[in-house]
């Protein structure tokens, strides 16, 4: 609790908003509950609007521990906090890998392809196996 209080007091007020608040550091609308689709029924519309404003394809976020890296909201919210610290749940470390490969040809122009994977101690897991939906439990 002391560490949390120190942290909240050291962050600019417009970012902090306090635990449970809606500032960008504590907002959990895209990642709570853990390992399930977000509880907030407006989450998909919210992330779609935010990503459109930022001209981005996805967000990567932490601060809500998951049993493994996963994504929700049609692949737009990647939740990467696996609680690897002994001070949390001592979860297995994982890494989100986003690789982009581009090729060009004088006849076909250039094209790029993106591959998203989760690197685990047991190897590479394709993004499609880490999608969180109401019907699927990936772990």
VMD Tcl script that draws the C-alpha trace (Angstrom):
set ca {
  {0.00 0.00 0.00}
  {2.88 2.39 0.75}
  {4.36 1.76 -2.69}
  {0.99 2.39 -4.34}
  {0.51 5.65 -2.42}
  {4.01 6.80 -3.36}
  {3.37 5.94 -6.99}
  {0.03 7.76 -7.12}
  {1.57 10.84 -5.52}
  {4.53 10.83 -7.94}
  {2.47 10.65 -11.16}
  {1.01 13.85 -12.65}
  {-2.61 14.19 -11.52}
  {-4.02 14.12 -15.06}
  {-2.52 10.64 -15.54}
  {-3.11 9.04 -12.15}
  {-6.84 9.41 -11.38}
  {-6.25 7.01 -8.46}
  {-6.86 3.28 -8.27}
  {-10.24 2.47 -9.75}
  {-10.29 5.82 -11.55}
  {-10.52 6.43 -15.25}
  {-7.13 8.00 -15.95}
  {-5.00 6.23 -18.59}
  {-2.86 4.47 -15.96}
  {-5.69 2.89 -13.97}
  {-8.42 2.50 -16.60}
  {-9.25 -1.21 -16.99}
  {-12.19 -1.12 -19.41}
  {-10.29 -3.16 -22.00}
  {-8.72 -5.75 -19.69}
  {-11.07 -6.55 -16.83}
  {-12.03 -9.17 -15.88}
  {-8.79 -11.06 -16.43}
  {-8.70 -13.75 -19.14}
  {-12.23 -12.90 -20.30}
  {-13.87 -10.43 -22.65}
  {-14.11 -6.96 -21.10}
  {-17.08 -6.41 -18.81}
  {-17.79 -2.88 -20.10}
  {-20.34 -3.17 -22.95}
  {-18.93 0.04 -24.46}
  {-15.32 -1.25 -24.59}
  {-15.36 -2.16 -28.30}
  {-16.72 1.24 -29.33}
  {-14.28 3.00 -26.99}
  {-11.19 1.25 -28.33}
  {-12.35 1.60 -31.94}
  {-12.70 5.37 -31.46}
  {-9.38 5.71 -29.61}
  {-7.46 3.72 -32.23}
  {-9.08 5.70 -35.03}
  {-8.03 8.97 -33.39}
  {-4.47 7.65 -33.02}
  {-4.38 6.07 -36.48}
  {-3.33 2.82 -34.79}
  {-4.31 -0.82 -35.20}
  {-4.07 -2.04 -31.61}
  {-3.19 -1.15 -28.01}
  {-0.84 -3.06 -25.75}
  {-1.61 -2.72 -22.05}
  {-0.69 -3.95 -18.59}
  {-1.82 -3.30 -15.00}
  {-4.40 -6.11 -15.00}
  {-2.79 -9.51 -14.51}
  {-3.81 -12.23 -16.97}
  {-2.86 -15.93 -16.81}
  {-1.13 -15.45 -20.17}
  {-0.79 -12.74 -22.81}
  {-4.09 -12.50 -24.65}
  {-6.11 -10.17 -26.81}
  {-9.71 -9.06 -26.77}
  {-11.97 -6.70 -28.66}
  {-11.35 -8.23 -32.08}
  {-7.58 -8.28 -31.65}
  {-7.36 -4.60 -30.76}
  {-6.58 -4.90 -27.01}
  {-3.44 -6.91 -26.19}
  {-3.23 -7.58 -22.43}
  {0.40 -8.39 -21.59}
  {0.67 -8.30 -17.79}
  {1.28 -11.93 -16.79}
  {2.24 -11.18 -13.18}
  {5.76 -12.55 -13.66}
  {7.05 -10.85 -10.51}
  {7.23 -12.93 -7.34}
  {5.45 -9.97 -5.74}
  {2.42 -10.66 -7.92}
  {1.51 -14.22 -8.92}
  {4.91 -15.41 -10.17}
  {3.41 -16.12 -13.58}
  {5.48 -17.52 -16.43}
  {7.20 -14.80 -18.46}
  {5.81 -14.27 -21.96}
  {6.60 -11.81 -24.74}
  {4.30 -10.28 -27.35}
  {6.08 -10.36 -30.71}
  {4.86 -8.16 -33.57}
  {6.94 -8.81 -36.68}
  {6.53 -6.99 -39.97}
  {8.08 -8.21 -43.21}
  {7.99 -6.18 -46.42}
  {8.88 -7.28 -49.93}
  {8.99 -5.30 -53.12}
  {8.91 -6.26 -56.76}
  {9.26 -4.13 -59.86}
  {6.12 -5.81 -61.25}
  {3.90 -6.01 -58.18}
  {5.07 -3.06 -56.07}
  {5.65 -3.56 -52.38}
  {3.59 -5.31 -49.77}
  {3.96 -5.84 -46.06}
  {2.74 -8.63 -43.86}
  {2.47 -8.59 -40.11}
  {2.72 -11.61 -37.85}
  {1.74 -11.46 -34.19}
  {2.83 -14.22 -31.82}
  {3.26 -14.83 -28.11}
  {6.66 -16.22 -27.14}
  {6.45 -18.62 -24.21}
  {8.88 -20.98 -22.51}
  {7.33 -23.73 -24.66}
  {7.71 -21.88 -27.97}
  {5.82 -19.50 -30.25}
  {2.01 -19.34 -30.04}
  {0.08 -17.75 -32.93}
  {-2.10 -14.76 -32.05}
  {-5.19 -16.67 -33.19}
  {-4.76 -19.02 -30.22}
  {-4.75 -16.15 -27.71}
  {-8.04 -14.48 -28.68}
  {-10.35 -14.14 -25.68}
  {-14.01 -14.65 -26.49}
  {-17.06 -15.47 -24.40}
  {-16.95 -19.12 -25.52}
  {-13.21 -19.89 -25.55}
  {-10.77 -20.37 -22.68}
  {-7.25 -20.35 -24.15}
  {-5.38 -21.79 -21.14}
}
mol new
graphics top color blue
foreach p $ca { graphics top sphere $p radius 0.5 }
foreach p [lrange $ca 0 end-1] q [lrange $ca 1 end] { graphics top cylinder $p $q radius 0.2 }
display resetview
